Amino acid sequence: MAVFTFDDQATSPVAPATLYNALAKDADNIIPKAVGSFQSVEIVEGNGGPGTIKKISFVEDGETKFVLHKIESVDEANLGYSYSIVGGVALPDTAEKITIDTKISDGADGGSLIKLTISYHGKGDAPPNEDELKAGKAKSDALFKAVEAYLLANP
């Protein structure tokens, strides 16, 4: 299995602790409020900490779909968390899992700097499909912007 790693970063006007709480600690409540297509978040396995698998159901193109997320780690003291996409529509057939490591730190003017490391764990040695990566990034960016807008509108 080959692992392909990509780094990305973003900025936000939302304070680091607030953003971390929304994305890592209270995501099950915030994301369905921020993104109308999300229907439910349910724990399939675990107690909410590392190792927990969550099923996230949403409507896309008129169909109910789901993604399975596995919490890999939570580092509240350093505003870091990691989860993997381990099943559902967001996991391409060529991938075992896709892991997203996130670290939030102080940004400009009281906002946040978000650093991401995305690791694509392929089922073989072939690199990930560029179109699938672009589509996944676009959906991830849209989700982040929706959460950010919700937090700015609901301080």
N, C-alpha and C positions, 0 to 999 in steps of 0.2 A: 504494500500500500504506500503510495506516494502522498506526501503532505506538501501542499502549496500554501505559502503564507503571504498575506497582503497587509499593509499598514494603511490606516486612514485616520483622519482627524476632522473634528468639527468644532465650531464655537457656538456658544449660546449666551443670550443675555440673562438666563436663569442662573441663580446662585448654585454653586456646586452641591451643597448638601440637599437643597430642594430638588435638584435634578436627579441626584442619586436616589433619594427616597422614592421619587416617582417611577424611575426606571428599574430599580433593583428591589426595593422593599414593598412598595405599594402598587406595583405594575398591574396586579390582578384587578385592582379597583380603578386605577387611573386610565389604563389603556382602553377599556370598553367605553368609558365616558368621553375620551378624546377622539376615538375612531368609531364612527357609527356602524361600520360593517362588522365589528367584533361582537360576537354573540355571547361567548362564555369562556372562562378560564377555569379548568378543573384539575385538581391534583389526581394523577393516575397512580402514582407510586411515591412514597416518601412522606416527609413531615414538613416540607417547605424549605429545608436547608439543602446543602450540597447532596447530590444524588437524586433529588426529587425530579420526577418527570411530570410535566404539565401538558395537558391537551388544550390548545387554543383553537376555538371554533370561530369561523367568520364566514361572511357571505362575499363571494367574488363571482362576477359574471352571472349572477342569479342563482348560484349554487352554494350550498353550505360545504365548506372545506375545513381542513384542520392542519395544524402543525404540532409536532411534539417537540417540546423544549426540555432539556435536561440541565438542571443547575449544576455547574461544575465547581464553582467556588464563590464565596462572598467574603469580601474584605472591607467591612464597614469602616474601620479605622482609617483606611487609605482610599476610601470611595472607589473601590474596585469590585468588579464582579465578572463572572464568566459563565456562559451557558452554551450549550450545543443544540443545534437543530438535529434531531435524531430520527425524524419520521415526518410523514405528511407531505403536502404539496410543495413545500419549500425545499425539500431535499431531493436533488436530482438523482436519477437512477445510477449515475456514475460515482456517487459519494456515499461513504459510510456515515459521515457526519460532517457538519460545519460548525466550528467553534468560534465564538466571538468573545474576546477578552476586552473588557472595557475599564478604563481608568479615567476618572473625572478629577480635574484639578482647577485651581483658581485661574480665571481668565481675565480679560480686560474689563474694567469698570464694574467689578463685582459679579461678572458672569462666569462662565465655565469654559474650559478647554477639555474636549473629550477625545481621548486617544483610543483607537481601536486596533486590535490585531485579529485578523480573520484567518483561520486555518481551515483549509479545505482538505479533508481526509478522503482521498480517492479510493475507489475499490481496486484500482490497478495503478499503472504508472502514467496513464494518460492525464494530461493537464485538464483543468476544468473548462467547460464550454464558456467562451467569452460572453455570448448572448445571455446565458443563464446567470452569469455573474453580474452583468449590467442590470438585468431585470431584478435580481435579488437586492442589489444595492439601491435601485430606485425605490423599491417597496420599503426597504429599511429606512431610507432617508425620509420618505413620506410619513412613515410611522413616527419617527423622531420629531419631525416638524409639527405633526398633529399634537403630540404630547407637549411639546414646547409651547405651542399656541394655547393649549388648555391651561397650562400652568401660568402663563402670562395673563390670561383672562380670569383665572381663579386663584389669586395669590393667597 
